[in-house]
């Protein structure tokens, strides 16, 4: 008897090949310790370099003259032709980096950098000046630097009130993760900024508590000389302490850290993203059918090791969280939620306790209104306060961990999300650009909770349909070109809501056509470092999101 073999399906073969080769390309970035490492060419930072230069100028101008000269030279070389700077060199000019970049060059090298400073200030004038920056926090930091160089009078610089240090609950809600930077600059203002007599009394009262909060973060991270392992953050803290002539041990340690961490080319990094890279890579691989791959066992072990078991005192955070970097990193709802979702998808029982602790941390960090912010409960600070994307990722993690959809934590969050929906059906995100990814994430989580037909989910789905571009891909929903990241999340969200696979097939075709020769996908700057001001790319997120979408599509058609 002759057997008739069906002809192979070219599309199915192409899909399987893309998943297989994409996964292997991703695994090439995995280190032996489980980290998916994309540090090369992805941590260069204009802001980090600016922070380091200002700190060294005030803390150790003579002893660090070589570092200052190297950093100033790097800033001049990476200035764009239009006179501006981007946070990540090579991208389009951005107002925040341009403002502080030109100011710090004037601070450390006014003669040798005069042309660069003038070009940067011309760019800022054309942009509309500091007041045209669409983020009050960025304006505040920029005004500090303008004050350093005399472009603003001291009284025009925002005052950081040290008296709030007397009330931990208040200063956490006011400043959240900016506590060490705000207090350090406030201590400097108490020495240099014209204050009323009453303000000076308040500053003296708050000074000991402010120093304690700064030191709590410093010691939590092992007294390495860095805060958040980030040159920009460390630069602000060290600048403030040095100008205040306080905490010489911390200032000296920071100077040594800057010397250890400067790249030979003259720049400083934003800080490692070991946990963030790895969680996105592992999530994509798990959803593409690689959950049982033994190579992911190392990443699961990494997550268990990176979970923090000490409270983060300065922010009032209990233990059980993850940050975006190492074992002493700063707490983050986003990382804690995504890592929990990953651990719930990987086999084995070794992570059970970590999941339990992470669920407890999320429970304790939920705002009274039902939302989640970055790391401080009930704050409303821009960039760290209640965020639909952060909230929906926390809900997603709770559902993945087995919390039922009718649990009070979930119900309160979904009610808050329904109120946060924009009139056109979209959702905002603090950490991803504009609306596509947040809207797709909300749709997916409502569907996971059994609410795909709820009005909130239906409006989100309708918005995604309208935002789809003519070739089946997605951009940000606000007119930008399509990206792998946004197309992948939109496909995943629609499939989770029960969409017919044929309906998203054009987007899948687009993803397949966008593959690079190495088997991966090109990364775009869709992550908000500071919302509306500075963006960056995350290659692990790009690869993971493409694999997540293709894996879900393959499962759906099967």
N, C-alpha and C positions, 0 to 999 in steps of 0.2 A: 504494500500500500504506500503510495507516494504522499508525503506530507507537504502541504502548501504553506510556506512561511510568509507572513505578512511583510510588506515592504516597510522599512524603517521610516519613522516620521522625522523629517529633517528638523522641524521645530523642536520636538521633544529632545532630540539629540543635542541641538544647540543649547537648549535650556540646561540639560544635565551637564554638558561640558562647561557652561558658564559657572554653574554652581561649584563643580568640582575644581576647576582652575582658580576660581575666585577664592575658594576656601584654602587651597594650597598656597596661593599668593599671600593670604592673610597669615597663615601659619609660619611663613618665612620670617615674619616680624616678631615671632614669639621667642623670648629668651628662655633659658633653662629654668628660671625661677617662676615662669608662668606669665610674666609681663609681656604684653604686645607693645613693643617699644617703637614709637615714632618720633623720638626726640630729635633725630638728625633733620635739620632744616625746618623744624616746626616749633622751636622755642625761641628763636631770635626775636628780640623785643626792643623797639624804640623806647617804650615806657620803662622797661627794666633798666636800660642804659641811662636814661634821664634820672631815674631814682638813684642809681649808684653814683652818678657824677655829682649830684647835689649833696649827697651824704658825704662823699669823700672831700668835697670842697669845704664843707663846714667842719668836718671831724678830723681831717688829716691832710690838709692841703700840701704841706711840704713832703711828708713821707709817702704820699700817694700821687705825687706829681706825674709819675710815669703812667699810672692807670688813668688819670684824668686826661692826659694828652692823648692816650690811645682811644679812650671813649669819645672824646671830642672829634678826633679824626674820623672815627667810624660814623658818627652822626653826620658829618659833612659829606662823607662818601655816599651815604644812603639817602640823602635828601633827593626828593623827586625833582624832575626838570621844572615843574611848575612852582617850586619853592616850598612845597609842603612835605610832610612826613606821614607815613601810615604806621600803625602799631607794628605790623609785620612788613618789613622792607620789601619793596617791589609792588605793593598794592597801591590803589589810588589814595591820594592824600586825604587825611582825616583831621578835623579841627583840633581835637584834644592833643594828639601827639605833636601836631605842628605848633600849637601854643607853647607847650612845655618844652619841646625840643629847641625852639628858637630862644626861649628864655634861659634854659640851662647853658646853652652855648655862650650867650651873652654874660652869664654868671661866671663861667670858668675860663673863657678865652675871648674877651670882648674885642680884642684887636684882630687876632688871627681868624676869627669866625665872623667878622663884621658883615661880609657879603652874604653868608648863609643866614645870619640873623635877619638882615634886611629883607632877603627874599622870603623868609618864613613869615615875617610880619606883613609883607605885602599880600601874601596868600591869605592871612587872617583878615586883613582889611577887606579883601574881595569877598571873603566868606561872610562878612558881617560882624566880625569881632567876637569876643567871648559870649556876649549875650545872645548870639545866634546859635550857640551850641544847645541842642535839644535835650539837655540833661543837667539838672541843677547841681548834682554832685560833681560832675566833671568841671563845670564852671567854677565851683568852689576850689577844687585842686588847682586849676589853672590860675585863679586869682592869687593863690598863695605864691606861685612861682613868679607871677608878674610883680608881686610885692617884694620878693627877694631881690629883684634886679632894679627896683625903683620905677617900674612902669605903672604901678599903682601906689598911692599913699598908704601907709600902714593902716589907717582907719578904714580904708576901703576893702581890706581883706576880711573875709568872713571870720567872725569870732567863734572859736570852739569853747563853749562854756565849761570850765573845769568844775564848777559847782555841781554839775550833774553826776560827777564821780561819787558824790555822797549817796546816791540812790541807784544801786545796781540794776534794779528792774527797769528804771527809767532810762539809764544810759544804754542798756542793751537794746531797748526798743527804738531809741533815737539813732544809735550808731551801728548796731549789730556787729558785723565783722569788721567794721571800720573803727572799732573801739581803740586799738593801739595806735592807729594813725592819727585819729582825731585828738586823743589825749596828748600824744607827743607834740603835735603842732600847737595844741592849746598851752602846753607848758612853755613852748618857745614864745608864744604870744604874751604870756604873763611877764616875760622878761623884756620883750621888744615892742609890743603893740601898745599904743596909748589907751589906758583903761581908766575908768573912774575909780575913785577911792573905794566905793562899795564893791565894784567888780574885782579890785585887787584883794579885798578881804575874802570874797568868795573864792577867788583863785587859790589863795593860801589854804583855805579850808579843804578844797578839793584836791590839792596837789598830792598828798600822800596816797590817797585812793587811786588817783590816776596812774601814778608810778606803779602801784601794786598791780593794777589791771594789765599794764604793759608787761610787767615782769611775769605775770601768770602765763601769758602766751609764750613769752621767751623761754621760760623753764619747761612748759609743757612740751615744747619742741626740742628739748634736750640741750638748751643753752648753746646752740651751735653758732649764734651770731646772726641768724636769719629769722625773719617772721614770715610764715607761710611759704618758706623756701622760694620766695619771690623777690626779685631785686627791686621792683617798683614799691612794693609794700615795705620792704626792709629799708629802702631809701627814704621813704617818708618818715618812718619811725626814727631812724638814725639822724636824719636832718633835724627833726624836732628836738630830740634829746641833746644833740650837739649844740644847737643854737640856744637851748635852755641851760647848757652847762650842767647837765644832770646825768646820773647813772653812767659814769665813765666806764664801768666794766662792760656794760651792754654796748656802748658806743665802740669801744676797742674791739670787742668780739665781732661787731658788724663790719668794721674796717677789714679785719682779717678774713672774714667770710667773702667780702667783695674781692679781695686779692686772690683767694682760692678759686673763685668761680668765674672770673672774667675769661671769656673766650680769647684765644691769642689774637683774634682779629680786632678785639676792642669792644665787644658788646657783652651784655648780661642778659640772661634769660628771664622769661616770665615765671618759670617754675615747672617742675616735672608733672606730668599728668598720668602717672603709671596706672592708677586705678581707673581713671576715665577712659584711657585708651583700651584697657583690657576688658572693661565691662561691655563696651560697645562691640568689640571684636567677638567676645565669647557669646553674647546674645545673638548676634547674627549667625555665628556658626551653629549654635544650638538649634536655631529655628530653620536652618538649612539642612538639618539631619545629622549634625556632628556632635550631638550631646554626649554620645557614648564614646567618642573618640578619646583614647587615653591621653592624648596631648592636652586636652582641656582639664584633666585632673590636676595638673600643675597650677592652672589658673584658679581652679576652685580652692586649692590649698592656699594660694596667694591671698584670695579674698578673706579666708578665715584668719590668716595671719594679720592682715591689714585692719581688721575690725578693731576699734579702740575700746578699751575696757577701763578707761579713766574718764571722769567728767571733764569737760572743757570749761574750766571755772569762769574765765573772762566772759564767756557768752551765756553762762548758765545752762549749758547742755549736759544732759545725763550721758552715761556711757552707752555703748552699743551701736555707734554710728560708723560710717566711713567718710573719708574725705577724698579729694581728687588726687592726692599725691601719696605720701608714705604713711608710716605707722604712727606718726605724731602730727598728721595733717589736721587742717581745720574741718569742722563738721559740715556736712552738706546733705540736705534732703534729697537732692537730685541723685548724687552718687549712692547714697544709702538705698534709695528706692530701686535704682537700676540694678545694683549688685544683688539685692534681695531677689529680684525677678530672675536674674541669671542663676543664682544658687538653687532656686526652686526648680529650674529646668535641667539641672545637672544631676546625674545619678549619685547614689551613695548616701550614707547617713552622717558622714563626717561634718557636714555643714548644718546639721539640724539645730544645734545650740546657737550658732551664729544667726540663723534665720529667726529663731525665737527672740534673741536680743534685739535684732534689727526691727522686728515688728513692734516690740515694746518701745523702742526709741521713737519710731514714727508715731505711735499712739500718744506718747507724752509731748511730742512737738506739734501736734495738730493745733491750729489756732482755735480760739473759742468760736469763731465764725464758721469753722469747718474747713478752712483752706490750710495750705502749708506755704511757708516761705523757705528761705534758704537754710537758716540755722538758728534763728531766734524766734521764739513763739510770740505771736501777736504784734510783730513789728510791721510798720507800713513803709519802711524805707525803700525808695526806688532802687531797683535792681536786686533787692533781697526780700522784699515783702511778699504778700500773697500773690501767687502766680498760677494761672490756670494750668500751664504745662507742668510745673512742679507739683501741683496738687494732683493732677491726674496720674502722674508717675507714682506718687505715693499710694494712691488708690489701687493702681495696677499691681504694685508690689503686695499690698495687703490681700488682694484677690488671689494672686499667684501663691501666696503663703497659706491659703486655705480659709481666710476670713470670709464668711458668707456675705453675699450681696446685700442682705437685709440687716447687716450689722450697723449699729449706730454710727460708727466711724465712717463707714462708706456712705450711708444715707446722708449724713450731714455734709460730706464733701460734694456729693452729687447735687445736692440742693444749692450749695454755694456756686458750683460750676454753672448750673442753669441760670443763676442770676448774673454771672460774669460773662455770659455769652453776648457778643456784640449784636446789634440789631440785624446785621446781614447774615448772621449765623456762624460767623468765624469766632476764633478764640485767639487771644494774645499770648505771647510767651516772653519771659524776661531773658531767657538764655538761647533762644533760637530766633532767627530773623522773622519778622512779620507773622503770618497767620497759617500757612499751610500745615506745618508740622504740628503745631498745637491743636489745630482743628482736627487733623487726622488722629492724633493721640486721644482726644476727648471722645471722638466717635468710636474708636476701638475699645476704650474702657467702658463706656456706656453699653456697648454691645456685649462685652465680657460679663457685665453685671445683669444681662438679660433685658436691657433697655434699648435695644436697637430701634424699636418703633416709638420710643419716647420722643416728644416734640423737640427736645434739645438735640438728640442724635439725628433726627430727620433734618433739622435745619443745618446742622454741621455737614451732613452728607450732601445736602443741596448746594451748600457753599463750595464744597470740594468739586462737585460736578461743574459748577460755573467757573471755577478757577482753573480747570484743566485747559491746557493749551491745545492748539489744533492738531499737533502731532501725538497727542495722548500723554504728554509729560506734564510736570508741574514745576512752576517756579514758586515765588513767595506769595503769589496772589495779589501782588501790588504792581505788577508790570515787569518784574525782573525775568531774565531768561531762566530756562529750566535747569535744575540741578539733579544729580543722582540722589542726594539726600532727601530732597523734598518729594521727588517722584517716588522713591522707595517707601517713604512713610505714608504717602497718600494711597498707594496701592495696598499696603498692609492694612491701613485703616478701613478702606472700602471692603476688602476681602473679609476682615473680621466682622463687618456689619452684615455680611451675607450677600454681597454683590456677586453677580454672575461673573465667573472668571473671564468670560469673553468680553465683558464690559471693560476690564482693565488690561486686556491683551495689548492694545496699542502702547500703553505705558511700559509693559514688559518688553515689547519689541524695542522700545526706545532704550531701555536699560541694556539690553543685549548689544545694541549698536554702539553704546558708549564705552564698551570695554576697551581697556588699554592693552598693548601688546603683552604685558606681563601677567595678564589675567585679572587685574583689578579694575578699579574705576577712578576717575579723576575727582579730587576733593575740591570743594569750593568753600569760600568763607561765609558760611551760614550760621556760625556760632557767634553769639554776642558776648564780647569781652565786657564792653559797656554798651548798653542798649542804645541803638541809633547813633553811636559814636565810633566804636572800634569793633571789628570783627576778625575772626580767625577761622582756619580750617582744622578739621580733625580727621586725618585719613582713616583711622580705625573706625570712626563713626560712619564714614562714607562706605567702606567695604562692608561693614556690618549691616548697614541699612539696605544695601543692595541685595545682600544674601538673604536677609529677612524677607524682603518682598518676593524674591524669586522662589525661596523655599515655600513660602505660604501659597504662592500661585501654583507651584507643582503639587502641593498637597490638595489644593482645591480642585484641580482638574482630575486628580486621581479618584 
